[in-house]
Amino acid sequence: MTDRELDEAIRDVLNEFAGLATDARKLHGNSDLYAAGMTSFASVSVMLGLEERFAITFPESVLQRTTFESIRAITNTIAQLRAESSAAPAS
């Protein structure tokens, strides 16, 4: 998945679950999603949508407001989780 595809997929999940006042495709990557209308409750729905979309699990260590504060923060977290997953030895 390219960086652009990742960005688009995240914005799709945000449009579906975040309850933003504007289309996520119109937001800058560093825009504050909470200021754009996402609530803490909606961020849980976003997290679950992202987990399903990317077949990942957000560990407790990243479950904080800053993880879901912006598209860039979400992108960085997903990239980190995917890298850790691919680097982990097979069970």
C-alpha positions as a Markdown table, in Angstrom:
| # | Residue | x | y | z |
|---|---|---|---|---|
| 1 | Met | 0.0 | 0.0 | 0.0 |
| 2 | Thr | 1.4 | 3.4 | -1.0 |
| 3 | Asp | 1.5 | 6.4 | 1.3 |
| 4 | Arg | -1.3 | 8.0 | -0.7 |
| 5 | Glu | -3.5 | 4.9 | -0.5 |
| 6 | Leu | -2.9 | 4.7 | 3.3 |
| 7 | Asp | -3.8 | 8.4 | 3.6 |
| 8 | Glu | -7.0 | 7.9 | 1.5 |
| 9 | Ala | -8.0 | 4.8 | 3.5 |
| 10 | Ile | -7.6 | 6.6 | 6.8 |
| 11 | Arg | -9.7 | 9.5 | 5.5 |
| 12 | Asp | -12.4 | 7.1 | 4.4 |
| 13 | Val | -12.5 | 5.6 | 7.9 |
| 14 | Leu | -12.7 | 9.1 | 9.4 |
| 15 | Asn | -15.5 | 10.0 | 7.1 |
| 16 | Glu | -17.4 | 6.9 | 8.1 |
| 17 | Phe | -16.8 | 7.0 | 11.9 |
| 18 | Ala | -15.5 | 10.3 | 13.2 |
| 19 | Gly | -18.5 | 12.5 | 12.8 |
| 20 | Leu | -16.5 | 15.4 | 11.5 |
| 21 | Ala | -18.1 | 18.7 | 10.6 |
| 22 | Thr | -16.2 | 18.6 | 7.2 |
| 23 | Asp | -15.1 | 15.9 | 4.8 |
| 24 | Ala | -11.8 | 14.4 | 6.0 |
| 25 | Arg | -10.4 | 14.7 | 2.4 |
| 26 | Lys | -10.5 | 18.5 | 2.9 |
| 27 | Leu | -8.4 | 18.5 | 6.1 |
| 28 | His | -4.7 | 19.0 | 6.3 |
| 29 | Gly | -2.7 | 16.1 | 7.6 |
| 30 | Asn | -1.9 | 18.0 | 10.8 |
| 31 | Ser | -5.5 | 19.3 | 11.4 |
| 32 | Asp | -6.8 | 18.7 | 14.9 |
| 33 | Leu | -9.5 | 16.1 | 14.4 |
| 34 | Tyr | -11.1 | 16.9 | 17.8 |
| 35 | Ala | -11.4 | 20.6 | 16.8 |
| 36 | Ala | -12.9 | 19.4 | 13.5 |
| 37 | Gly | -15.7 | 17.7 | 15.5 |
| 38 | Met | -14.5 | 14.3 | 16.5 |
| 39 | Thr | -15.5 | 13.3 | 20.1 |
| 40 | Ser | -13.7 | 10.9 | 22.3 |
| 41 | Phe | -16.5 | 8.4 | 21.8 |
| 42 | Ala | -16.2 | 8.7 | 18.0 |
| 43 | Ser | -12.4 | 8.1 | 18.3 |
| 44 | Val | -13.2 | 4.7 | 19.7 |
| 45 | Ser | -15.3 | 4.0 | 16.6 |
| 46 | Val | -12.5 | 5.3 | 14.4 |
| 47 | Met | -10.0 | 3.0 | 16.2 |
| 48 | Leu | -12.2 | 0.0 | 15.6 |
| 49 | Gly | -12.7 | 1.0 | 11.9 |
| 50 | Leu | -9.0 | 1.4 | 11.4 |
| 51 | Glu | -8.3 | -2.0 | 13.1 |
| 52 | Glu | -10.8 | -3.7 | 10.7 |
| 53 | Arg | -9.6 | -1.8 | 7.6 |
| 54 | Phe | -5.9 | -2.5 | 8.2 |
| 55 | Ala | -6.1 | -5.8 | 10.1 |
| 56 | Ile | -4.2 | -4.4 | 13.0 |
| 57 | Thr | -4.7 | -4.1 | 16.7 |
| 58 | Phe | -4.0 | -0.9 | 18.6 |
| 59 | Pro | -2.1 | -1.9 | 21.8 |
| 60 | Glu | -3.0 | -0.3 | 25.0 |
| 61 | Ser | 0.3 | 1.6 | 24.9 |
| 62 | Val | -0.9 | 3.8 | 22.0 |
| 63 | Leu | -4.5 | 4.3 | 23.2 |
| 64 | Gln | -4.3 | 8.0 | 24.0 |
| 65 | Arg | -5.8 | 11.1 | 22.6 |
| 66 | Thr | -2.6 | 12.1 | 20.7 |
| 67 | Thr | -2.7 | 8.9 | 18.6 |
| 68 | Phe | -6.0 | 10.0 | 17.0 |
| 69 | Glu | -5.5 | 13.8 | 17.1 |
| 70 | Ser | -4.6 | 14.2 | 13.4 |
| 71 | Ile | -4.4 | 12.2 | 10.2 |
| 72 | Arg | -0.7 | 12.4 | 10.4 |
| 73 | Ala | -0.6 | 11.0 | 13.9 |
| 74 | Ile | -2.9 | 8.1 | 12.8 |
| 75 | Thr | -0.7 | 7.5 | 9.8 |
| 76 | Asn | 2.5 | 7.4 | 11.9 |
| 77 | Thr | 0.9 | 5.0 | 14.4 |
| 78 | Ile | -0.4 | 2.6 | 11.7 |
| 79 | Ala | 3.0 | 2.7 | 9.9 |
| 80 | Gln | 4.7 | 1.9 | 13.2 |
| 81 | Leu | 2.3 | -1.0 | 14.1 |
| 82 | Arg | 2.7 | -2.5 | 10.6 |
| 83 | Ala | 6.5 | -2.3 | 10.8 |
| 84 | Glu | 6.5 | -3.9 | 14.2 |
| 85 | Ser | 4.1 | -6.6 | 12.9 |
| 86 | Ser | 6.3 | -7.4 | 9.9 |
| 87 | Ala | 9.5 | -7.4 | 12.0 |
| 88 | Ala | 8.0 | -9.8 | 14.6 |
| 89 | Pro | 9.1 | -13.4 | 14.3 |
| 90 | Ala | 6.5 | -15.8 | 13.0 |
| 91 | Ser | 4.8 | -17.9 | 15.7 |
